[in-house]
Amino acid sequence: MKAIAGLVIGFTAGAVTMAMRPKVAPMFTEVARPLTKVLLKRSRLGLERLRTGIARGSESIEDLLAEVRAEVDTELARGQAGNDSRSVSSVEIKAVDAESEQPEAPTGRTARSPTPD
């Protein structure tokens, strides 16, 4: 009995939907198109703002790297100009290079040995 009641309710809902479709569909179209347009426009503006922010950040990083390169080059040139003493920066640079050459720490994973069948 419940199956028949569900079938009748489903059929009735479908018939009502089909009957109202010509009246309701234009309302959805009138609302959906402008809403979609606004959402796309705001998405585009947000994307442009994001691109601008990334470009500014990238430029700041490039400027900072250029300053560091210039300072390091200057300090290295001073050290090579006949003065045998090392500057602090060149020692720091060598320490950083040495750290990057160290082997990686174990990850805790071990290789499994083949098991006999």
Backbone as ProteinMPNN parsed JSONL, in Angstrom:
{"seq_chain_A": "MKAIAGLVIGFTAGAVTMAMRPKVAPMFTEVARPLTKVLLKRSRLGLERLRTGIARGSESIEDLLAEVRAEVDTELARGQAGNDSRSVSSVEIKAVDAESEQPEAPTGRTARSPTPD", "coords_chain_A": {"N_chain_A": [[0.81, -1.188, 0.0], [1.994, 1.219, 0.762], [3.819, 1.573, -1.276], [2.21, 2.097, -3.458], [1.045, 4.497, -2.656], [3.308, 6.145, -2.576], [3.945, 6.099, -5.28], [1.713, 7.38, -6.388], [1.955, 9.914, -5.206], [4.413, 10.749, -6.292], [3.774, 10.753, -9.029], [1.785, 12.726, -9.075], [3.253, 14.974, -8.193], [5.045, 15.236, -10.315], [3.256, 15.782, -12.421], [2.142, 18.224, -11.588], [4.435, 19.803, -11.604], [5.075, 19.767, -14.346], [2.836, 21.091, -15.33], [3.135, 23.615, -14.214], [5.468, 24.479, -15.299], [5.688, 26.172, -17.705], [5.04, 28.658, -16.582], [6.756, 29.01, -14.413], [9.406, 28.563, -15.276], [10.324, 30.849, -16.874], [10.616, 32.72, -14.791], [12.725, 31.676, -13.277], [14.725, 31.864, -15.199], [14.874, 34.633, -15.558], [15.897, 35.398, -13.1], [18.133, 33.776, -12.711], [20.039, 34.281, -14.782], [20.986, 37.06, -14.474], [22.018, 36.76, -11.877], [24.003, 34.813, -12.215], [25.645, 36.242, -13.913], [26.521, 38.337, -12.243], [27.917, 36.857, -10.315], [29.974, 35.764, -11.905], [31.245, 38.12, -12.731], [32.186, 39.168, -10.285], [33.89, 37.119, -9.567], [35.798, 37.339, -11.567], [36.848, 39.889, -10.996], [37.923, 39.365, -8.467], [39.88, 37.52, -9.182], [41.596, 39.128, -10.696], [42.47, 40.89, -8.706], [43.834, 39.079, -7.111], [45.883, 38.27, -8.87], [47.248, 40.721, -9.116], [48.126, 41.084, -6.476], [49.827, 38.863, -6.204], [51.74, 39.507, -8.131], [52.835, 41.849, -7.007], [53.884, 40.814, -4.619], [55.768, 39.019, -5.645], [57.478, 40.795, -6.923], [58.462, 42.179, -4.702], [59.886, 40.15, -3.413], [61.817, 39.583, -5.366], [63.197, 42.04, -5.369], [64.229, 42.007, -2.768], [65.912, 39.746, -2.91], [67.746, 40.693, -4.809], [68.954, 42.769, -3.371], [70.192, 41.278, -1.334], [71.968, 39.708, -2.851], [73.635, 41.742, -3.848], [74.768, 42.748, -1.473], [76.12, 40.462, -0.524], [77.908, 40.017, -2.636], [79.435, 42.363, -2.427], [80.58, 42.024, 0.121], [82.048, 39.685, -0.29], [83.831, 40.599, -2.223], [85.295, 42.413, -0.721], [86.582, 40.668, 1.032], [88.243, 39.264, -0.713], [89.988, 41.162, -1.588], [92.569, 41.205, -0.678], [92.609, 41.08, 1.964], [92.826, 38.74, 4.414], [91.041, 37.986, 6.291], [87.886, 36.639, 7.155], [84.569, 37.636, 6.369], [81.614, 37.948, 8.358], [79.293, 37.296, 6.977], [80.176, 35.694, 4.826], [81.027, 33.463, 6.188], [78.617, 32.64, 7.286], [77.245, 32.032, 4.937], [78.728, 29.868, 3.978], [78.191, 28.098, 6.043], [75.476, 27.68, 5.72], [75.515, 26.488, 3.201], [76.882, 24.135, 3.873], [75.021, 22.948, 5.568], [72.996, 22.381, 3.762], [74.126, 20.355, 2.339], [74.131, 18.183, 3.981], [73.104, 14.813, 4.725], [69.695, 13.708, 4.396], [67.406, 13.44, 7.125], [66.329, 10.343, 8.563], [63.141, 9.027, 7.612], [61.626, 7.355, 9.099], [60.454, 5.283, 7.916], [60.877, 1.971, 6.889], [62.523, -0.233, 4.697], [60.96, -3.051, 3.37], [61.871, -6.399, 3.73], [62.032, -9.057, 1.368], [59.576, -11.552, 1.769], [59.67, -15.0, 2.418], [57.94, -17.351, 0.447]], "CA_chain_A": [[0.0, 0.0, 0.0], [2.877, 2.373, 0.818], [4.424, 1.725, -2.589], [1.21, 2.719, -4.338], [0.906, 5.884, -2.197], [4.503, 6.844, -3.049], [3.822, 6.232, -6.73], [0.687, 8.406, -6.65], [2.523, 11.215, -4.825], [5.423, 11.073, -7.294], [3.095, 11.08, -10.289], [1.114, 14.01, -8.882], [4.278, 16.021, -8.147], [5.537, 15.399, -11.688], [2.211, 16.427, -13.23], [2.055, 19.622, -11.163], [5.651, 20.461, -12.091], [4.947, 19.959, -15.798], [1.797, 22.086, -15.568], [3.618, 24.936, -13.804], [6.74, 24.769, -15.975], [5.669, 27.371, -18.559], [4.936, 29.879, -15.776], [7.858, 29.107, -13.46], [10.695, 28.567, -15.966], [10.815, 32.208, -17.174], [11.041, 33.408, -13.559], [14.063, 31.194, -12.963], [15.639, 32.411, -16.204], [15.033, 36.056, -15.265], [16.695, 35.546, -11.889], [19.384, 33.026, -12.796], [21.01, 34.902, -15.682], [21.684, 38.179, -13.825], [22.761, 36.269, -10.728], [25.2, 34.173, -12.757], [26.49, 37.31, -14.443], [27.133, 39.023, -11.1], [28.903, 35.952, -9.733], [31.126, 35.691, -12.809], [31.935, 39.411, -12.692], [32.924, 39.258, -9.016], [34.99, 36.149, -9.638], [36.823, 37.922, -12.431], [37.496, 40.969, -10.243], [38.74, 38.731, -7.433], [41.044, 36.936, -9.844], [42.504, 40.23, -11.045], [43.095, 41.353, -7.46], [44.789, 38.05, -6.714], [47.042, 38.387, -9.767], [47.979, 41.933, -8.749], [48.801, 40.81, -5.207], [50.932, 37.94, -6.46], [52.785, 40.248, -8.85], [53.506, 42.732, -6.045], [54.677, 39.976, -3.722], [56.894, 38.507, -6.419], [58.399, 41.914, -7.125], [59.117, 42.444, -3.414], [60.862, 39.08, -3.18], [62.925, 39.796, -6.303], [63.967, 43.176, -4.867], [64.954, 41.562, -1.592], [66.999, 38.883, -3.37], [68.758, 41.531, -5.456], [69.697, 43.443, -2.306], [71.038, 40.288, -0.677], [73.066, 39.384, -3.781], [74.568, 42.871, -3.887], [75.502, 42.791, -0.209], [77.034, 39.323, -0.47], [78.977, 40.284, -3.601], [80.289, 43.399, -1.848], [81.349, 41.446, 1.22], [83.018, 38.748, -0.865], [84.865, 41.386, -2.886], [86.15, 42.954, 0.336], [87.388, 39.567, 1.549], [89.207, 38.853, -1.734], [90.809, 42.303, -1.962], [93.87, 41.136, -0.043], [92.408, 40.893, 3.383], [92.644, 37.294, 4.58], [89.998, 37.717, 7.281], [86.581, 36.338, 6.57], [83.46, 38.415, 6.91], [80.612, 37.114, 9.007], [78.339, 36.819, 5.984], [80.708, 34.582, 4.046], [81.013, 32.291, 7.074], [77.217, 32.213, 7.353], [76.89, 31.43, 3.655], [79.354, 28.547, 3.936], [77.476, 27.243, 6.997], [74.211, 27.321, 5.08], [75.851, 25.523, 2.158], [77.223, 22.87, 4.519], [73.769, 22.358, 6.052], [72.219, 21.855, 2.638], [74.794, 19.166, 1.835], [73.986, 17.087, 4.922], [72.085, 13.851, 4.301], [68.385, 13.915, 4.996], [67.101, 12.634, 8.301], [65.467, 9.212, 8.205], [61.721, 9.335, 7.698], [60.943, 6.416, 9.965], [59.999, 4.172, 7.093], [61.914, 0.995, 6.619], [62.266, -1.052, 3.511], [60.584, -4.404, 3.742], [62.631, -7.446, 3.06], [61.087, -10.005, 0.761], [59.184, -12.659, 2.636], [59.658, -16.27, 1.692], [56.586, -17.895, 0.221]], "C_chain_A": [[0.863, 1.264, 0.0], [3.508, 2.627, -0.538], [3.468, 2.422, -3.54], [1.043, 4.184, -3.956], [2.1, 6.707, -2.668], [4.455, 7.08, -4.539], [2.834, 7.334, -7.095], [1.239, 9.783, -6.322], [3.568, 11.655, -5.851], [4.814, 11.478, -8.616], [2.438, 12.453, -10.204], [2.127, 15.152, -8.881], [4.829, 16.278, -9.544], [4.536, 16.123, -12.564], [2.086, 17.904, -12.877], [3.262, 20.403, -11.676], [5.548, 20.739, -13.584], [3.902, 21.024, -16.12], [2.29, 23.49, -15.245], [4.865, 25.375, -14.566], [6.687, 26.009, -16.86], [5.612, 28.68, -17.771], [6.166, 30.099, -14.895], [9.21, 29.237, -14.165], [11.172, 29.978, -16.337], [11.261, 32.974, -15.931], [12.446, 32.974, -13.16], [15.082, 31.773, -13.932], [15.909, 33.883, -15.928], [15.929, 36.291, -14.052], [18.08, 34.929, -12.066], [20.426, 33.723, -13.667], [21.716, 36.098, -15.029], [22.519, 37.733, -12.615], [24.064, 35.618, -11.175], [26.175, 35.221, -13.267], [27.227, 38.042, -13.317], [28.217, 38.143, -10.48], [30.152, 35.852, -10.606], [31.939, 36.987, -12.791], [32.763, 39.544, -11.411], [34.089, 38.282, -8.987], [36.132, 36.706, -10.47], [37.578, 39.037, -11.709], [38.393, 40.403, -9.139], [39.998, 38.126, -8.007], [42.058, 38.011, -10.212], [43.2, 40.777, -9.805], [44.141, 40.355, -6.983], [46.045, 38.119, -7.569], [47.895, 39.599, -9.414], [48.762, 41.713, -7.457], [49.99, 39.882, -5.379], [52.073, 38.658, -7.171], [53.544, 41.17, -7.903], [54.394, 41.936, -5.098], [55.917, 39.44, -4.407], [57.941, 39.596, -6.627], [59.159, 42.237, -5.835], [60.188, 41.398, -3.127], [62.067, 39.247, -4.102], [63.808, 40.956, -5.848], [64.824, 42.771, -3.664], [66.13, 40.666, -1.977], [68.109, 39.682, -4.049], [69.599, 42.267, -4.422], [70.664, 42.481, -1.619], [72.214, 39.928, -1.569], [74.102, 40.502, -3.807], [75.401, 42.944, -2.619], [76.52, 41.656, -0.116], [78.193, 39.546, -1.432], [79.956, 41.319, -3.059], [81.17, 42.822, -0.744], [82.384, 40.444, 0.706], [84.154, 39.494, -1.552], [85.819, 41.987, -1.853], [87.082, 41.874, 0.867], [88.464, 39.142, 0.576], [90.174, 39.964, -2.102], [92.162, 42.296, -1.271], [93.769, 40.961, 1.448], [92.055, 39.431, 3.597], [91.532, 36.98, 5.582], [88.663, 37.503, 6.573], [85.531, 37.246, 7.187], [82.437, 37.447, 7.491], [79.67, 36.518, 7.979], [78.878, 35.651, 5.19], [80.767, 33.317, 4.881], [79.598, 31.753, 7.17], [76.804, 31.509, 6.07], [77.476, 30.031, 3.559], [78.644, 27.594, 4.889], [76.148, 26.796, 6.398], [74.46, 26.304, 3.981], [76.162, 24.161, 2.758], [75.971, 22.174, 5.034], [72.975, 21.744, 4.915], [72.845, 20.596, 2.066], [74.659, 17.976, 2.771], [72.923, 16.121, 4.434], [70.785, 14.1, 5.042], [68.192, 12.988, 6.184], [66.198, 11.481, 7.891], [64.006, 9.554, 8.447], [60.971, 8.388, 8.6], [60.403, 5.218, 9.197], [61.165, 3.223, 6.856], [61.527, 0.181, 5.412], [61.936, -2.457, 3.977], [61.447, -5.399, 2.987], [61.641, -8.44, 2.471], [60.803, -11.164, 1.705], [59.167, -13.951, 1.852], [58.236, -16.792, 1.576], [56.457, -19.309, 0.705]], "O_chain_A": [[0.534, 2.251, -0.658], [3.712, 3.78, -0.915], [3.888, 3.253, -4.345], [0.911, 5.035, -4.836], [1.932, 7.843, -3.111], [4.871, 8.134, -5.019], [3.086, 8.126, -8.002], [1.019, 10.729, -7.078], [3.597, 12.824, -6.235], [5.269, 12.426, -9.256], [2.521, 13.248, -11.14], [1.888, 16.189, -9.501], [5.056, 17.43, -9.914], [4.911, 16.982, -13.362], [1.941, 18.744, -13.765], [3.121, 21.538, -12.13], [5.897, 21.829, -14.037], [4.063, 21.78, -17.078], [1.914, 24.451, -15.917], [5.267, 26.535, -14.476], [7.589, 26.842, -16.768], [6.09, 29.707, -18.253], [6.57, 31.237, -14.659], [10.078, 29.964, -13.682], [12.347, 30.278, -16.127], [12.181, 33.789, -16.004], [13.264, 33.799, -12.753], [16.186, 32.135, -13.526], [17.047, 34.336, -16.05], [16.644, 37.291, -13.997], [19.079, 35.494, -11.623], [21.602, 33.746, -13.302], [22.946, 36.142, -15.032], [23.598, 38.272, -12.368], [25.114, 35.85, -10.575], [27.386, 35.101, -13.076], [28.418, 38.329, -13.433], [29.304, 38.623, -10.157], [31.269, 35.855, -10.089], [33.169, 36.956, -12.831], [33.911, 39.985, -11.456], [35.151, 38.588, -8.444], [37.3, 36.558, -10.11], [38.803, 39.121, -11.798], [39.492, 40.906, -8.907], [41.065, 38.205, -7.399], [43.261, 37.807, -10.05], [44.389, 41.094, -9.848], [45.207, 40.744, -6.506], [47.156, 38.037, -7.045], [49.123, 39.518, -9.413], [49.923, 42.109, -7.355], [51.039, 40.09, -4.77], [53.241, 38.441, -6.85], [54.768, 41.265, -7.985], [55.522, 42.336, -4.81], [56.996, 39.41, -3.815], [59.142, 39.345, -6.519], [60.353, 42.532, -5.869], [61.274, 41.73, -2.651], [63.208, 39.073, -3.673], [65.033, 40.869, -5.931], [65.992, 43.146, -3.563], [67.224, 40.811, -1.432], [69.288, 39.372, -3.877], [70.816, 42.379, -4.573], [71.814, 42.83, -1.355], [73.347, 39.849, -1.093], [75.305, 40.24, -3.791], [76.609, 43.176, -2.681], [77.651, 41.868, 0.319], [79.344, 39.29, -1.079], [81.168, 41.17, -3.214], [82.368, 43.102, -0.686], [83.492, 40.38, 1.238], [85.309, 39.075, -1.476], [87.025, 42.059, -2.092], [88.255, 42.144, 1.125], [89.524, 38.691, 1.01], [91.106, 39.723, -2.869], [92.848, 43.318, -1.283], [94.773, 40.714, 2.116], [91.086, 38.936, 3.021], [91.125, 35.825, 5.706], [88.371, 38.108, 5.542], [85.594, 37.581, 8.37], [82.414, 36.267, 7.143], [79.286, 35.355, 8.095], [78.141, 34.709, 4.899], [80.581, 32.218, 4.359], [79.394, 30.54, 7.14], [76.093, 30.505, 6.11], [76.801, 29.105, 3.11], [78.505, 26.409, 4.586], [75.749, 25.643, 6.563], [73.694, 25.351, 3.84], [75.752, 23.137, 2.211], [75.862, 20.951, 4.951], [72.347, 20.699, 5.087], [72.167, 19.837, 1.374], [75.033, 16.863, 2.401], [71.949, 16.533, 3.804], [70.768, 14.626, 6.155], [68.749, 11.892, 6.233], [65.39, 11.621, 6.973], [63.677, 10.286, 9.381], [59.783, 8.593, 8.85], [59.945, 4.247, 9.798], [62.3, 3.651, 6.647], [60.349, -0.059, 5.148], [62.578, -2.983, 4.886], [61.711, -5.262, 1.792], [60.551, -8.64, 3.007], [61.708, -11.683, 2.358], [58.685, -13.979, 0.72], [57.438, -16.678, 2.507], [55.387, -19.906, 0.589]]}, "name": "protein", "num_of_chains": 1, "seq": "MKAIAGLVIGFTAGAVTMAMRPKVAPMFTEVARPLTKVLLKRSRLGLERLRTGIARGSESIEDLLAEVRAEVDTELARGQAGNDSRSVSSVEIKAVDAESEQPEAPTGRTARSPTPD"}
